[in-house]
Amino acid sequence: MTLTDKRPTADKDAVETKPSGMRMTHPWWPIAVLIAIPLVIFLTVYLLGGGLLLNGDNLIQNYPLRVLVGSQLRHGVLPWWDPWMWSGTPLMAGMNAGAFYPTTLIFAIMSGPAAWITAEVFVFSLASVGTYFLLRECGISVVPSFIGASFFAFAGAFEAQTAVHIDMGNGLASLPWILLAVQRIISDGRWRWAFLASGAFALTILASAPEAMIDVTMATLIYGGFRLSLKPGAWFRVALRGLFAAAVAAGITSFAWLPGFHFIGYSQRGHVGASFIGAYSFPARATFLAVTPYIEAGYGVFSQPQYLGQSNLPEVASYVGLFAIIAIISLGSRRWSSWLPRGERRVWFGLLICGFVLALGSATPFEHVLLHIPLIGQQRDQGRHIAEVDLAACALLAWFIDGGERPAHQRVRSDFIGAVIPITVTSFLGIWLIISPSSLWRFFKDASPGNQALSGIGASVAIALALSIGALVLVVARAKLSYKLWLKLIVAFCIADIAIYSAGSSFITDSSQLPPNSGPNSQFQEIKSYLSPGGRYAVIDPDLFYPNSLIKVGVAGIGVLAHIPSVTGYGAIADGTYSSMTGTEGHALLDPLALRNGVFGQVGLQEILIPSQCFLIPIASPPTASGEFKVLLQPAGTDPVLPGGNIPVAQDDLPLVGSSGPAESITVGQNRGWYYGTTLRVSNGVVMLNTKAHGQVIQAGAIEASGGTTWGPPVYIKNGATTIKVTIPSTNSVGVSVRLLSGPTLGPSRIAVGAGGREFLVDGLYALSITPGGWAYKGVLDNFAHFQSTYVPSYAWIEQKDQNHPVVGNAQLVSNSSPNSALFSVTTNHPALLIRSEAYDPGWHAQIEVSSGLWRDASVIAVGLDQGVDVPAGHHLVRFTYVPVGIYTGLKISITTLIGTLLCWAAWLLTRRYRHRAQVDT
């Protein structure tokens, strides 16, 4: 096997001129290697360590949802409803599951790990092989095309997106195939390429990632526009076949996207403003990271911490190799215009520049214009357009290595300038890191990683500098070596470059092992043991103090794997009403006020797991007589009571943990309690009042794990006092309580306690939402306090419709064998309202059995967060059935489009055969 089919005519090793386009002879080794790379990586890691290389949203969302889809299909159930998150939510219409993408369907016939590995191999292979064919079609020789395809698929935005969001990867993987089809339509116009474009775009739609659909659509329009500028006479052919391809792709997949778009209409994304659309635009300062990707840390390969800020979120990377930077600068020189095929620079620089402007989004003066462009104006994460930039950069990289008609041993000044820039940038950042790291972090809008991490970041900068110097040497050597030898050297360099980057990226980094979902010691089993039928749980960590523990205790997405129902969820799309009423749209979030006001009682919230930082706020010393105190900001590992510290993860731009404010006033005989979220042996306490005291007598007590309270001695409060020292029994306790023994009403109050030589204000964000009486403390699971509610939830219940007719009756669940349906038995003495503890969605319908075998339709209405149905007096069966809104219309369009496409294909084949016979007869 030779490394290249490229030999410049002026090179002494040249034998023949290479042909151009896909009509050239194809060696198949590049395709085999591109498929083998992900296969070897994912399979080897799994066989050796049992890991699936799950990271970010793939771990907590995409993998569990695909396992759920596979499970439902395997049991003959259509994947329409997810009963495990958000008290029930659309599954297929929720889009994140990619329910009908080909690799999701294999979860129905394979185990989760095997299906996931297959899916990962498929998406990386699809992207890399498609890019290889696209670059070959442009006229680039084998090895440069292979290098360009490798960098696009296994580095930069595509790699980062796929490692965190496989749905985005699935959508973007079709992009090179669509661009290939566009190019072929322009060059020869045969209808087969329109079918290729429609099939590729259909895969993008089935991936169910709206941002990917927008990215692919815009990239296709930009690329097609620049390609068409080279052959404007083909515009009608391109328009006709392009509209045909788009119509076929959209029509065939209507059954999947139409319900999704209906759901978006009443989701939290249904009515968004400019701030939502402009969020996560690619910051201009992050272009530095295209040269030195680990200045903001990485994934630990050089002992760095994880990424510190928003400049280079793990899913929006931009590094596609140092030689891509050199190629962009060098090919900008006019000298290259005579060496490359006509228009190649225009096409790829056009895509690069337009993609970069789109990625910058709100960081450009064009944002107000972009907001009014269809599709673009509705995209939240515009930074993901950096994938188009990467594809263009990889094409320019391939052309730079190939050289086109560049004379052998030709020195090019722009090559040298391009090679000097990475050295300059890396040196500049390295010196900045040494002289003033704090100002560097401020420039990137990051939090300081600490001295321990600086050595790891410094090592990565040193490696980047070494690679930059090596690239400069190769650039200088190009004019002195034979092309074949130089090509071997640059291949070796590119392999080393991409291997180092990938080793420190999320591509081959497993952030956490999936937790066990069976076994007597499993956290999942303990959570399940406290849940009653109809009960749900929630895992709360609003500032992500314990991200690994979140996985172990089954944050909502992970809980899907163990079939534990949750009131929370995590996904791009959530019901707008449910989201606004509960505050659960984000990761491990829940509105404390809604919890305090009993909103979650409607949906059966019975268990909560929450870190102690949500109860305890560290302070420097006990409050003064005037009630003043200083809140401490502690990094992880400095406080044994709060091992995760109380500084939120910087890259998520989360606010500091807030307080819940003073507790309500209490009267004589009443008491007010606060939980610690852990076990403390308290040595002292200080009660702080919002209003001046009037001679009351209070008493403080230690709340024991059993629920009982050991009270301390009474304390008389002087008139006018606002701060009172109290004695709390020094025993292991899970909370503190204050009781008013005598005197007038005690105004709103807060309390601070001392334990182990440290002081805490018991006033965290959830301190007044999860309190003794309503919740019982059950212990700690992996840094999370475990609470169980004191009420018992139910699947359904009866409520009276008016005050004049008190209702006596009950509702019992008869069957819920499918997530898409449920059957209840209802008995009531008067017409009443049957309420089902399942989140309302307009896709739910109901039927009531009014007599034996006779059913009538009934409207399902929203009752708070739940579903409700009016039922007549007597004994009845009530059946709930879920059908996604728009599914029937979508199916009709899909079937009609499929039949029409097959007829067109058959007509085309017949016409082709007729013409062939006519030519033979002639």
Secondary structure by P-SEA (a helix, b strand, c coil): cccccccccccccccbbbbccccccccaaaaaaaaaaaaaaaaaaaaacccccccccccccaaaaaaaaaaaaaaccccccccccccccccccccccccccccccccccccaaaaaaaaaaaaaaaaaaaaaaaaaaaccccaaaaaaaaaaccccaaaaaaaccaaaaaaacaaaaaaaaaaaaaccccaaaaaaaaaaaaaaaacccaaaaaaaaaaaaaaaaaaaaacccaaaaaaaaaaaaaaaaaaaaccccaaaaaaaaccccccccccccccccccccccccccccccccccccccccccccccccccbbbbccaaaaaaaaaacccccccccccaaaaaaaaaaaaaaaaaacccccaaaaaaacccccccccccccaaaaaaaaaaaaaaaaaccccccccccaaaaaaaaaaaaaaaaaaaaaaccaaaaaaaaccccccccaaaaaaaaaaaaaaaaaaaaaaaaacccccaaaaaaaaaaaaaaaaaaaaaaccccccccccccccccccaaaaaaaaccccbbbbbbbcccccaaaaaaacccccccccbbbbcccccccccaaaaaaccccccccccaaaaaacccccccccbbbbccccccccccccccccbbbbbbbccccccccccccccccccccccccccccccccccccbbbbbbccccccccbbbbbbcccccbbbbbbbbbccccbbbbccbbbbcccccbbbbbcccccccbbbbbbccccccccbbbbbbcccccccccccccccccccccccccccccbbbbbbcbbbbccccccccccbbbbbcccccccccccbbbbbbbbccbbbbbbcccccccccccccccccbbbbbbbbbcccbbbbbbcccbbbbbbbbbccaaaaaaaaaaaaaaaaaaaaaaaaaaaaaaaaaaaac
